[in-house]
Each structure stands twice: as structure tokens, then as C-alpha cells.
Amino acid sequence: MTLTTSERARYQRHLALTEIGAAGQEKLKAARVLVVGAGGLGSPAALYLAAAGCGTVGLVDCDRVELSNLQRQVLFDSSGIARSKAEAGRERLASLNPEIRVLAHALELKAANVRALFRDYDLVLDGTDRLSTRYLINDACVILGLPLVSAAIHRFEGQVMTYVPGRGPCYRCVFPQAPEGGVANCAQAGVLGVLPGVLGTLQATEAIKLITGVGEPLTGRLLTYDALEMRFHEFRVARRRDCAVCGDAPTISEPCDPPPAAAGIRRLTAAALSELLRDAGSPAPRLIDVREPYEYQAGHLAGAINIPLGELPGRLAEVAPASTAVFICRSGGRSLAACQMALAAGVPAPVNLEGGMLAWSAQVDPAIQVA
């Protein structure tokens, strides 16, 4: 697709990059990217994809704009309250860049419609906040051979990873299963307003890299971000040969809706965990601190064992299934990911310390050091 004179003026800063240039910008113009979830993550991702000149951007969302969305969902403003997110988002992106095509899909993504929707796109970004939908999106992308950039946020932390067919693990390899309802959403747990901006922008960055072929995508790597500590961590992840959808003998050959919710991840406040530890009549929980060793050494709960998140898949046997396993990190994000891994490995009802060691320091023991 040849660039027009106005497009050359609009994308001049891209054209000045030798890694992108006219050839890369023409690839962006030809690209068709679907953003599932026009919320906190989808807002910045879609805005930057539109601004970058992605030729077709699709928005999937069945919700309407609410006042509480505006704290983080920068795709909308106050005039959009009560409007369809997909439609309001389409108008905003079209206004930002009239050179592109924006499609609104005001629908709930389900197994019955995912194939028909995804087949018109080259790349998918997952910005949803429901675990069941994340698995549906992942499975559809694997089955259809589509690249996927998946992100998630929780309170002050987020994570992002990229799946490229034939080049690395899928989302289900890292988190084989996790029942719906096991993880608090933004309305329940709260979220720092700028957090999805960071993760959504990373998603857009990954998408642009995949489209233009520059750089190295986040394949085989789970990138986590802690806003309070202002620190990124990277964890190497591998494709599982027994993965239900991308493994050597997959048992999932068609995208399917999730089964009814089962008992999943439990949540404890710092105060509640303190009471549990003082209760001599209850079995002592097994405390698993998934922070890095230097964080653990700075200060940790008595009796907690240190298994950094990157080592957890290979050390889950150390988590005794007969006892209550409580996973701990700095602010609750990494421990939530650990709970998902543990649940998939058969650890019954793993517990996440909400707010992590920061909450423990604020609510229970101000003297403890938190690195």
C-alpha cells in the first residue's frame, strides 16, 4: 500500500526511523489489528495504534461508558457517559486519524462468534479483565494462528506477554487454568489510574514491532511492572508440551466458553493473615514469598520460604498441598500470578496476600523493611 502525500506528512517521524521507513509504514497501513476490551488497557493501545497509522483497528466491547471509567480509560471523556464504548471509541480514533478505518464491535466475545470476528484480523490485543475471556482469546489465536499480545493489571502491578505462532508459549502455557472469580477485578481491588496506560502502551509497542518486523517481541518472556517500586521484572517462560491448546497433543481444538466457576484463588488482607498466624487452634499456613532474593532478605514474614516467581513452576512441589498456601510479594501482583500457577498445578485454593508486604507494613508491622 503506497503512502499518500498527507500520510507521508503525518508519519514523518516514523519515516525518519531507518528501522521503519516507508516500507514499515506501508506494513502498518496494511495491518488489521483487533483490540478486545476498550477499557484501561485497550484505550492507550488503540490510541497509539491509530496514531501510528495502523490501517484497520477493530474495537470489541459490549459495555457502556461509566463515570468511574474516566479515571483510567483515556479513550473517552465526560460527553461519552452512557454511550457504547465500541462506538464512542470508534469516533475518537477516527477523529484522531481519519486516514485509517476503525470498526466497532459492540458485542460480548463468546465461543460462538470468536472465529468469525478474528478471521478478519492479522493480530489481536487482549485488554480484557475477565480470566475466562483471556483463555477464549488465547485459544482462538492459537487455533487460528494469530499473534496475540496479552496484558493484565492488578492494583499497582501489571504483566504483558506476546504469543507468536510457532515461536513460543501461549498464555495457557504460563497459566494453564484459573477459575473465573478467583481474581478481583478493578472495581473490587482498585487500580492506579496510570497503570493501564503503561501496560497498554507496551501492548501497542509490541503490536507495531510485530507488524513492522523490528526488534524482538516478548515471546518466551513474561514482563511484569511494579508501579510503586518503578521496576520491571522479566521471567523466562517456556512452551509446555502438555499445553491443552498449543502442546504436542492438544485437547482443545475449538474455542469454547468456560465451565461454571469453581473454587479458586482466595484473598486475605494483611490484618486477616495476621489473625490467622496468631490463631494457635488453626493449622499454620505455608507462606511462600515470591519476591526476588534481595527483596526477601530486606524483610520477610517469619517462617516464609523464598521461591522467586521465575523459579516457581519448577519448585511447586515444595508447596505442600495438604496445607494452606499463602503467596506473598511486594504489593500483590506477582503473588496473584503465583496463585494462578499454583492453582493450575493442583494446589487447592491458594491464597493471595492482598497488597503484599506493603500492606503488611502499613497494617501490621511498620518496622518491617520492604525493599
C-alpha positions as CSV (number, residue, x, y, z in Angstrom):
1,M,0.0,0.0,0.0
2,T,1.6,3.2,-1.2
3,L,1.5,6.2,1.2
4,T,-0.3,9.3,0.2
5,T,1.2,12.8,0.5
6,S,-0.8,13.5,3.6
7,E,0.2,10.2,5.2
8,R,3.9,11.0,4.5
9,A,3.5,14.2,6.4
10,R,1.6,12.6,9.2
11,Y,4.0,9.8,9.8
12,Q,7.2,11.7,9.0
13,R,8.8,10.8,12.4
14,H,8.3,7.1,11.6
15,L,9.7,7.6,8.1
16,A,12.8,9.1,9.7
17,L,13.5,5.9,11.5
18,T,15.6,3.6,9.3
19,E,14.2,0.6,11.1
20,I,10.6,1.5,9.9
21,G,10.8,3.9,7.0
22,A,8.3,3.9,4.1
23,A,8.3,0.1,3.9
24,G,7.4,-0.3,7.6
25,Q,4.8,2.4,7.4
26,E,3.2,0.7,4.5
27,K,3.1,-2.5,6.5
28,L,1.3,-0.6,9.3
29,K,-1.2,0.8,6.7
30,A,-2.0,-2.7,5.5
31,A,-2.3,-4.2,9.1
32,R,-5.6,-5.2,10.7
33,V,-5.5,-5.2,14.5
34,L,-8.3,-6.2,16.8
35,V,-8.3,-4.7,20.3
36,V,-10.5,-6.7,22.6
37,G,-11.7,-4.6,25.5
38,A,-11.9,-0.8,25.1
39,G,-11.1,-0.2,28.7
40,G,-8.0,0.8,30.7
41,L,-5.6,-1.3,28.6
42,G,-7.4,-1.0,25.3
43,S,-7.7,2.8,25.4
44,P,-4.0,3.7,25.2
45,A,-3.3,0.7,22.9
46,A,-5.9,1.7,20.4
47,L,-5.0,5.4,20.5
48,Y,-1.3,4.7,19.8
49,L,-2.2,2.1,17.1
50,A,-4.4,4.7,15.4
51,A,-1.9,7.4,15.7
52,A,0.8,5.1,14.3
53,G,-1.2,4.6,11.1
54,C,-2.5,1.0,11.7
55,G,-4.8,0.7,8.6
56,T,-7.6,-1.1,10.3
57,V,-8.3,-1.0,14.0
58,G,-11.2,-3.0,15.5
59,L,-12.7,-2.4,18.9
60,V,-14.6,-5.1,20.8
61,D,-16.6,-4.1,23.9
62,C,-20.2,-4.7,24.9
63,D,-20.1,-2.2,27.8
64,R,-21.1,1.4,28.0
65,V,-19.0,4.3,29.4
66,E,-19.4,5.0,33.1
67,L,-18.2,7.9,35.1
68,S,-15.8,5.6,37.1
69,N,-14.1,4.6,33.8
70,L,-12.8,8.0,33.2
71,Q,-10.1,7.7,35.9
72,R,-8.1,5.5,33.5
73,Q,-9.9,4.9,30.2
74,V,-8.5,7.8,28.2
75,L,-10.3,6.9,25.1
76,F,-13.4,8.6,26.5
77,D,-14.4,11.9,28.0
78,S,-17.4,13.0,30.1
79,S,-19.6,13.5,27.0
80,G,-19.4,9.8,26.3
81,I,-21.0,8.6,29.5
82,A,-23.7,6.0,28.8
83,R,-22.6,5.6,25.2
84,S,-21.4,2.3,23.8
85,K,-17.7,2.0,24.4
86,A,-17.1,0.5,21.0
87,E,-19.0,3.3,19.2
88,A,-17.6,6.1,21.3
89,G,-14.1,4.7,20.8
90,R,-14.6,4.4,17.1
91,E,-15.5,8.1,16.8
92,R,-12.5,9.1,18.9
93,L,-10.0,7.1,16.9
94,A,-11.5,8.3,13.6
95,S,-11.1,11.8,14.8
96,L,-7.5,11.2,15.8
97,N,-6.6,9.7,12.4
98,P,-9.1,10.0,9.6
99,E,-6.6,8.1,7.3
100,I,-7.5,4.8,8.9
101,R,-10.5,2.5,9.2
102,V,-12.0,1.9,12.6
103,L,-14.6,-0.8,13.2
104,A,-16.8,-1.0,16.3
105,H,-17.9,-4.4,17.5
106,A,-20.4,-3.8,20.3
107,L,-20.7,-7.4,21.4
108,E,-19.7,-9.8,24.1
109,L,-17.0,-12.1,22.9
110,K,-18.1,-15.8,23.0
111,A,-17.1,-19.1,21.5
112,A,-19.9,-18.8,19.1
113,N,-18.6,-15.6,17.5
114,V,-14.9,-15.5,18.1
115,R,-13.9,-17.3,14.9
116,A,-16.0,-15.1,12.6
117,L,-14.6,-12.0,14.3
118,F,-11.0,-12.9,14.5
119,R,-10.7,-14.2,10.9
120,D,-10.8,-10.6,9.6
121,Y,-7.7,-9.5,11.5
122,D,-4.0,-10.2,11.5
123,L,-3.2,-9.5,15.1
124,V,-5.1,-9.4,18.4
125,L,-4.5,-7.4,21.6
126,D,-6.2,-8.6,24.8
127,G,-7.2,-5.9,27.1
128,T,-10.0,-7.7,29.0
129,D,-10.4,-8.1,32.7
130,R,-12.0,-11.5,32.8
131,L,-9.9,-14.6,33.0
132,S,-12.4,-16.7,31.1
133,T,-12.3,-14.2,28.2
134,R,-8.5,-14.2,28.2
135,Y,-8.4,-18.0,27.8
136,L,-11.0,-17.8,25.0
137,I,-8.9,-15.2,23.2
138,N,-5.7,-17.2,23.6
139,D,-7.2,-20.4,22.4
140,A,-8.8,-18.8,19.4
141,C,-5.5,-17.1,18.4
142,V,-3.6,-20.4,18.8
143,I,-6.1,-22.3,16.8
144,L,-6.3,-19.6,14.0
145,G,-2.6,-19.0,14.0
146,L,-2.8,-15.3,15.0
147,P,-0.2,-13.4,17.1
148,L,-1.6,-12.2,20.4
149,V,-0.3,-9.5,22.8
150,S,-1.9,-10.1,26.2
151,A,-1.8,-7.8,29.3
152,A,-3.3,-7.8,32.7
153,I,-3.4,-5.3,35.6
154,H,-4.0,-5.5,39.4
155,R,-3.9,-2.6,41.8
156,F,-0.3,-1.3,41.3
157,E,1.1,-4.1,39.1
158,G,0.8,-5.4,35.6
159,Q,2.1,-8.0,33.2
160,V,2.4,-8.4,29.5
161,M,3.4,-11.2,27.1
162,T,3.3,-11.9,23.4
163,Y,2.4,-15.1,21.6
164,V,3.6,-15.7,18.1
165,P,2.6,-19.0,16.5
166,G,5.4,-21.4,16.4
167,R,7.8,-19.2,18.3
168,G,7.0,-19.6,22.0
169,P,4.5,-20.3,24.7
170,C,0.9,-19.2,24.7
171,Y,-1.0,-17.7,27.7
172,R,-2.3,-21.1,28.7
173,C,1.3,-22.5,28.8
174,V,2.1,-19.9,31.6
175,F,-1.3,-20.0,33.3
176,P,-2.8,-23.4,32.4
177,Q,-6.2,-22.7,34.1
178,A,-7.7,-20.4,36.6
179,P,-11.4,-20.4,37.5
180,E,-13.4,-17.2,37.0
181,G,-13.9,-15.2,40.2
182,G,-10.5,-16.1,41.6
183,V,-9.1,-12.8,40.8
184,A,-10.5,-9.4,41.9
185,N,-11.3,-7.0,39.0
186,C,-10.6,-3.3,39.1
187,A,-14.0,-2.5,40.7
188,Q,-13.2,-4.9,43.6
189,A,-9.5,-4.4,44.1
190,G,-9.0,-0.9,42.7
191,V,-6.3,0.2,40.2
192,L,-3.9,3.0,39.9
193,G,-5.3,5.1,37.1
194,V,-2.0,5.4,35.1
195,L,-1.1,1.7,35.4
196,P,-3.1,0.5,32.4
197,G,-1.5,3.4,30.4
198,V,1.9,1.8,30.9
199,L,0.8,-1.7,30.0
200,G,-1.5,-0.7,27.1
201,T,1.3,1.3,25.6
202,L,3.6,-1.7,25.9
203,Q,0.9,-3.7,24.0
204,A,0.8,-1.2,21.2
205,T,4.6,-1.2,21.1
206,E,4.6,-5.0,20.7
207,A,2.0,-4.8,18.0
208,I,4.0,-2.2,16.0
209,K,7.1,-4.3,16.3
210,L,5.3,-7.4,15.1
211,I,3.7,-5.6,12.2
212,T,6.9,-3.9,11.0
213,G,9.3,-6.7,11.9
214,V,11.6,-4.6,14.0
215,G,13.1,-5.6,17.4
216,E,12.5,-8.7,19.5
217,P,8.9,-9.4,20.7
218,L,8.1,-10.6,24.2
219,T,7.9,-14.3,23.1
220,G,9.0,-16.7,25.9
221,R,9.1,-13.8,28.3
222,L,6.6,-12.6,30.9
223,L,7.3,-8.9,31.7
224,T,5.9,-7.6,35.0
225,Y,5.7,-4.0,36.1
226,D,5.5,-2.7,39.7
227,A,4.4,1.0,39.6
228,L,5.1,1.6,43.3
229,E,8.7,0.3,43.0
230,M,9.0,1.7,39.5
231,R,10.6,-1.6,38.4
232,F,10.2,-4.1,35.6
233,H,11.0,-7.8,36.1
234,E,11.3,-10.3,33.3
235,F,10.6,-14.0,33.7
236,R,11.6,-16.6,31.1
237,V,8.7,-18.9,30.2
238,A,8.7,-22.0,28.0
239,R,6.1,-23.7,25.8
240,R,4.5,-26.6,27.6
241,R,4.5,-29.8,25.6
242,D,1.4,-30.8,27.5
243,C,-0.4,-27.5,26.9
244,A,-4.1,-28.1,26.2
245,V,-4.2,-25.8,23.2
246,C,-0.6,-25.4,21.7
247,G,1.0,-28.6,23.1
248,D,2.1,-31.7,21.2
249,A,-1.3,-33.4,21.7
250,P,-3.8,-30.6,22.2
251,T,-7.1,-31.4,23.8
252,I,-8.7,-28.0,22.8
253,S,-9.3,-27.8,19.0
254,E,-12.1,-25.3,19.1
255,P,-12.6,-22.2,21.2
256,C,-15.1,-22.9,23.9
257,D,-16.8,-21.0,26.7
258,P,-15.6,-21.7,30.2
259,P,-17.2,-24.2,32.5
260,P,-19.1,-22.9,35.6
261,A,-16.9,-21.2,38.1
262,A,-15.1,-23.4,40.6
263,A,-13.4,-22.7,43.9
264,G,-10.3,-20.7,43.0
265,I,-7.9,-18.2,44.5
266,R,-8.7,-16.8,47.9
267,R,-7.7,-13.4,49.1
268,L,-6.6,-12.3,52.6
269,T,-5.9,-8.8,53.9
270,A,-2.8,-8.3,55.9
271,A,-4.8,-7.9,59.1
272,A,-6.7,-11.2,58.4
273,L,-3.4,-13.1,57.7
274,S,-2.0,-11.7,61.0
275,E,-5.0,-13.1,62.9
276,L,-4.6,-16.4,61.1
277,L,-1.0,-16.7,62.1
278,R,-1.8,-15.9,65.7
279,D,-4.6,-18.5,65.9
280,A,-3.0,-21.4,67.7
281,G,-6.1,-23.6,67.0
282,S,-5.7,-23.4,63.2
283,P,-3.1,-25.2,61.1
284,A,-0.3,-22.9,60.3
285,P,-0.4,-21.8,56.6
286,R,2.6,-22.3,54.4
287,L,4.0,-18.8,53.5
288,I,5.6,-18.6,50.0
289,D,7.4,-15.3,49.3
290,V,7.8,-15.0,45.5
291,R,9.9,-11.8,45.5
292,E,13.5,-11.7,44.4
293,P,16.1,-12.8,47.0
294,Y,17.3,-9.2,47.7
295,E,13.7,-8.2,48.5
296,Y,13.2,-11.2,50.7
297,Q,16.4,-10.6,52.6
298,A,15.5,-7.0,53.3
299,G,12.5,-8.1,55.3
300,H,10.0,-11.0,55.3
301,L,7.4,-12.8,57.4
302,A,8.7,-15.3,60.0
303,G,8.6,-18.8,58.5
304,A,8.1,-17.7,54.9
305,I,10.2,-19.5,52.3
306,N,11.6,-17.7,49.3
307,I,10.7,-19.0,45.9
308,P,11.1,-16.2,43.3
309,L,8.2,-16.1,40.8
310,G,10.5,-17.1,37.9
311,E,11.5,-20.3,39.8
312,L,8.0,-21.2,40.9
313,P,7.0,-23.5,38.1
314,G,9.9,-25.8,38.8
315,R,9.5,-25.7,42.6
316,L,5.8,-26.1,43.1
317,A,6.4,-29.5,44.6
318,E,7.8,-27.6,47.7
319,V,4.3,-26.1,48.2
320,A,2.7,-28.7,50.4
321,P,-0.8,-29.5,49.1
322,A,-2.1,-30.5,52.5
323,S,-1.6,-27.0,54.0
324,T,-3.0,-23.6,53.1
325,A,-0.5,-21.9,50.8
326,V,-0.3,-18.1,51.1
327,F,1.6,-16.4,48.4
328,I,3.3,-13.0,49.1
329,C,5.1,-10.4,47.1
330,R,5.6,-6.6,47.4
331,S,2.2,-5.3,46.5
332,G,0.1,-8.3,45.4
333,G,0.6,-8.6,41.7
334,R,3.4,-11.2,41.4
335,S,1.7,-13.3,44.2
336,L,-1.5,-13.3,42.2
337,A,0.3,-14.7,39.2
338,A,1.9,-17.3,41.6
339,C,-1.6,-18.3,42.8
340,Q,-2.7,-18.9,39.2
341,M,0.3,-21.1,38.6
342,A,-0.3,-23.0,41.9
343,L,-4.0,-23.5,41.2
344,A,-3.2,-25.0,37.8
345,A,-0.7,-27.3,39.4
346,G,-3.3,-28.7,41.7
347,V,-2.6,-26.6,44.9
348,P,-6.1,-26.3,46.4
349,A,-7.4,-22.8,46.9
350,P,-4.1,-20.9,47.1
351,V,-4.3,-17.6,49.0
352,N,-3.1,-14.2,47.8
353,L,-1.9,-11.6,50.3
354,E,-3.7,-8.5,49.1
355,G,-1.4,-5.5,49.0
356,G,1.6,-7.7,49.7
357,M,4.4,-6.7,52.1
358,L,3.5,-3.0,51.7
359,A,0.1,-3.7,53.2
360,W,1.6,-5.8,56.0
361,S,4.0,-2.9,56.8
362,A,1.1,-0.4,56.8
363,Q,-1.5,-2.5,58.7
364,V,0.5,-4.9,60.9
365,D,4.2,-4.2,61.4
366,P,5.6,-0.8,60.4
367,A,9.0,-1.8,61.5
368,I,9.4,-4.4,58.7
369,Q,11.7,-3.4,55.8
370,V,10.1,-3.6,52.3
371,A,12.7,-3.3,49.5
